[in-house]
Amino acid sequence: VATEEAARQAEIAGIRKQRRESGGVPSLFMNKDFSTFEKGWQDKAFKACWGYAEAFPIGKPEGYKSLYLWSTESWGTGKTHLSCAICHRILDRWTGKQVVKNKYGWEVQSACPRIVFLSESELFRRIQATYSFTAEEKKIRESEDDIIKSIISAHLVVLDDTGKEKRRDMDFVQRTLFAIIDGRYKNQLPMVLTANLDPAGLKEHLEAASFDRFYEMTHGEHIRMGGKSFRREGK
């Protein structure tokens, strides 16, 4: 029995690891979770993010609120670390034993949550790369539609550094972000968004329709992270 349980735990650990890697958690933050976050610094944000990850409904995230972490006067305040910690904690909470009801009302084992973590600039690069694919590449590579659908359907999406990269093609930026936010809004699926933009700046970046949907998804709550740069402090 002990051997069987050890094998099961090893299998679960392997699935979690695969989810982290395929989900896009940056290698720099692969081993950075809540336990490695500097205590006594950004305590309010830490508590909110911990609570968010602990309450995340494994297997049935529909209707769960979204999260908006922001700062304006400083960078390196820990937004990426905390958003990665959320991903790690949600995956660690999956035991393979949680059950949910499927569309037929039957109880089934919950699959490991599928999390997508990417920066806004990475999102745009992935999509724009599809525009230069050859006819042969288009048959085997992901299309713009594939990318958007994958993001829309994930259990949780983290969009990091929103608005950080200034772009001339704002129509493309806002059209893409609307497709993602509107898709997740309609599917009632949560997302975590980090930005060096206050709510007014984020509204300008996203445009009103996307911002209004996202703000409703957060239940009107947002977390401001001020103070000195974590990176510049050498922590």
C-alpha positions as CSV (number, residue, x, y, z in Angstrom):
1,V,0.0,0.0,0.0
2,A,2.8,2.4,0.9
3,T,4.5,1.7,-2.4
4,E,1.3,2.3,-4.3
5,E,0.8,5.6,-2.5
6,A,4.4,6.7,-3.2
7,A,3.9,5.9,-6.9
8,R,0.7,7.9,-6.9
9,Q,2.4,10.9,-5.3
10,A,5.2,10.7,-7.8
11,E,2.7,10.7,-10.7
12,I,0.9,13.7,-9.2
13,A,4.1,15.6,-8.8
14,G,5.0,14.8,-12.4
15,I,1.7,16.2,-13.6
16,R,2.1,19.3,-11.5
17,K,5.6,19.8,-12.9
18,Q,4.3,19.4,-16.5
19,R,1.5,21.9,-15.9
20,R,4.0,24.5,-14.5
21,E,6.3,24.1,-17.5
22,S,3.7,23.9,-20.2
23,G,1.7,26.8,-18.6
24,G,4.6,29.2,-19.0
25,V,5.8,29.8,-15.5
26,P,9.2,31.6,-16.1
27,S,12.2,29.5,-15.2
28,L,13.4,32.3,-12.9
29,F,10.2,31.8,-10.8
30,M,9.9,28.0,-11.1
31,N,11.0,27.7,-7.5
32,K,9.7,31.0,-6.1
33,D,6.5,30.6,-4.2
34,F,4.9,32.1,-1.1
35,S,7.5,30.5,1.1
36,T,10.3,32.4,-0.6
37,F,8.6,35.8,-0.6
38,E,10.2,38.3,1.7
39,K,8.2,38.5,4.9
40,G,7.3,41.8,6.4
41,W,7.3,43.4,2.9
42,Q,4.1,43.8,0.8
43,D,2.2,42.0,3.6
44,K,-1.2,43.2,2.4
45,A,-0.6,42.0,-1.1
46,F,0.9,38.7,0.2
47,K,-2.1,38.0,2.3
48,A,-4.5,38.8,-0.5
49,C,-2.7,36.6,-3.0
50,W,-2.4,33.7,-0.5
51,G,-6.1,33.9,0.2
52,Y,-6.8,34.0,-3.5
53,A,-4.8,30.9,-4.2
54,E,-6.2,29.1,-1.1
55,A,-9.8,29.8,-2.1
56,F,-9.4,29.0,-5.8
57,P,-12.0,26.3,-6.6
58,I,-10.0,23.4,-7.9
59,G,-11.8,21.8,-10.9
60,K,-14.6,24.3,-11.0
61,P,-13.2,27.9,-11.3
62,E,-16.2,29.3,-13.1
63,G,-17.5,32.4,-11.3
64,Y,-14.3,32.9,-9.2
65,K,-13.1,36.4,-9.1
66,S,-10.2,37.9,-11.0
67,L,-7.2,39.7,-9.4
68,Y,-5.5,43.0,-10.3
69,L,-2.1,43.8,-8.9
70,W,-0.6,47.2,-9.7
71,S,2.0,49.8,-8.9
72,T,2.9,53.0,-10.7
73,E,5.8,54.8,-8.9
74,S,8.0,51.7,-8.6
75,W,9.0,48.6,-10.4
76,G,10.2,45.3,-8.9
77,T,7.6,45.4,-6.1
78,G,7.0,41.6,-6.3
79,K,3.9,41.4,-8.6
80,T,5.4,38.7,-10.8
81,H,6.7,36.7,-7.8
82,L,3.3,36.8,-6.1
83,S,1.4,35.9,-9.3
84,C,3.7,32.9,-9.9
85,A,3.2,31.9,-6.2
86,I,-0.5,31.9,-6.9
87,C,0.1,29.4,-9.8
88,H,2.3,27.2,-7.7
89,R,-0.1,27.1,-4.7
90,I,-3.1,26.2,-6.9
91,L,-1.2,23.4,-8.5
92,D,0.1,22.2,-5.1
93,R,-3.4,22.1,-3.8
94,W,-4.5,19.7,-6.5
95,T,-4.3,16.2,-5.0
96,G,-5.9,14.1,-7.8
97,K,-8.7,13.3,-5.4
98,Q,-10.9,16.3,-5.8
99,V,-14.2,15.6,-7.5
100,V,-16.5,17.8,-9.6
101,K,-19.8,17.2,-11.3
102,N,-19.7,17.0,-15.1
103,K,-22.4,18.3,-17.4
104,Y,-24.4,15.1,-16.9
105,G,-24.3,15.6,-13.1
106,W,-21.9,12.7,-12.5
107,E,-19.1,13.1,-10.0
108,V,-15.7,12.7,-11.7
109,Q,-12.1,13.3,-10.6
110,S,-10.9,16.8,-11.2
111,A,-8.1,17.2,-13.7
112,C,-5.0,19.2,-12.7
113,P,-5.8,22.9,-13.3
114,R,-4.5,24.3,-16.6
115,I,-2.8,27.6,-15.9
116,V,-1.5,30.0,-18.6
117,F,1.2,32.4,-17.5
118,L,2.6,34.9,-20.0
119,S,3.6,38.5,-20.2
120,E,1.6,40.9,-22.5
121,S,4.6,41.4,-24.7
122,E,5.1,37.6,-25.0
123,L,1.4,37.2,-26.0
124,F,1.8,39.8,-28.8
125,R,5.0,38.2,-30.1
126,R,3.4,34.7,-30.2
127,I,0.4,36.0,-32.1
128,Q,2.4,38.2,-34.6
129,A,4.8,35.3,-35.3
130,T,1.9,33.5,-36.8
131,Y,1.5,36.1,-39.5
132,S,4.8,35.2,-41.1
133,F,4.3,31.4,-41.2
134,T,4.5,29.7,-44.5
135,A,1.6,27.6,-45.9
136,E,3.3,24.5,-44.6
137,E,4.0,25.9,-41.2
138,K,0.4,27.0,-40.8
139,K,-0.6,23.3,-41.1
140,I,1.5,22.3,-38.0
141,R,2.0,25.5,-36.0
142,E,-0.5,27.2,-33.7
143,S,-2.6,29.9,-35.3
144,E,-3.7,33.2,-33.8
145,D,-7.1,31.6,-33.2
146,D,-5.5,28.6,-31.5
147,I,-3.6,30.9,-29.1
148,I,-6.6,32.9,-28.2
149,K,-8.8,29.8,-27.7
150,S,-6.2,28.2,-25.5
151,I,-6.0,31.3,-23.3
152,I,-9.7,31.7,-23.1
153,S,-10.3,28.1,-22.0
154,A,-7.6,27.8,-19.3
155,H,-8.7,27.4,-15.6
156,L,-6.6,30.5,-14.8
157,V,-4.7,33.0,-16.9
158,V,-2.0,35.3,-15.5
159,L,-1.2,38.3,-17.8
160,D,2.0,39.8,-16.5
161,D,3.4,43.3,-17.1
162,T,0.3,44.6,-18.9
163,G,1.0,47.9,-20.7
164,K,4.7,47.8,-20.0
165,E,5.8,47.7,-23.6
166,K,4.7,50.7,-25.6
167,R,3.4,49.9,-29.0
168,R,2.3,51.9,-31.9
169,D,-0.3,49.4,-33.1
170,M,-2.8,50.0,-30.3
171,D,-5.7,48.8,-32.4
172,F,-4.0,45.3,-32.5
173,V,-3.3,45.5,-28.7
174,Q,-6.8,46.4,-27.7
175,R,-8.5,44.0,-30.2
176,T,-6.4,41.1,-28.9
177,L,-6.9,41.9,-25.2
178,F,-10.6,42.4,-25.8
179,A,-10.9,38.9,-27.4
180,I,-9.2,37.4,-24.3
181,I,-11.0,39.4,-21.6
182,D,-14.4,39.1,-23.3
183,G,-13.9,35.4,-23.8
184,R,-13.1,34.7,-20.2
185,Y,-15.8,37.1,-19.0
186,K,-18.4,35.1,-21.0
187,N,-17.0,31.8,-19.7
188,Q,-16.9,33.2,-16.1
189,L,-13.2,32.2,-15.8
190,P,-10.8,34.2,-13.7
191,M,-7.5,35.9,-14.6
192,V,-4.7,37.6,-12.7
193,L,-3.4,40.8,-14.3
194,T,-0.3,42.7,-13.2
195,A,0.5,46.2,-14.4
196,N,2.5,49.3,-13.7
197,L,-0.7,51.2,-14.4
198,D,-3.3,52.5,-12.0
199,P,-7.0,51.8,-12.8
200,A,-7.3,55.0,-15.0
201,G,-4.1,54.0,-16.9
202,L,-5.3,50.5,-17.3
203,K,-8.6,51.6,-18.7
204,E,-6.9,53.8,-21.2
205,H,-4.6,50.9,-22.2
206,L,-7.3,48.3,-22.5
207,E,-10.1,50.7,-23.7
208,A,-13.4,51.0,-21.9
209,A,-15.2,47.8,-23.0
210,S,-12.4,45.5,-21.9
211,F,-11.7,47.4,-18.7
212,D,-15.3,47.4,-17.6
213,R,-15.5,43.6,-18.1
214,F,-12.3,43.0,-16.3
215,Y,-13.1,45.3,-13.4
216,E,-16.4,43.5,-12.9
217,M,-14.5,40.2,-12.9
218,T,-12.4,41.5,-10.0
219,H,-15.6,42.4,-8.1
220,G,-14.3,46.0,-8.1
221,E,-11.3,45.1,-6.0
222,H,-7.6,45.8,-6.7
223,I,-4.3,45.6,-4.9
224,R,-1.9,48.5,-5.0
225,M,1.8,47.5,-4.4
226,G,3.9,50.5,-3.6
227,G,7.3,51.0,-1.9
228,K,10.9,50.4,-3.0
229,S,11.9,48.1,-5.7
230,F,12.5,44.5,-4.5
231,R,15.2,44.1,-7.1
232,R,17.0,47.3,-6.3
233,E,17.0,46.5,-2.6
234,G,18.9,43.3,-3.5
235,K,16.3,41.0,-1.9
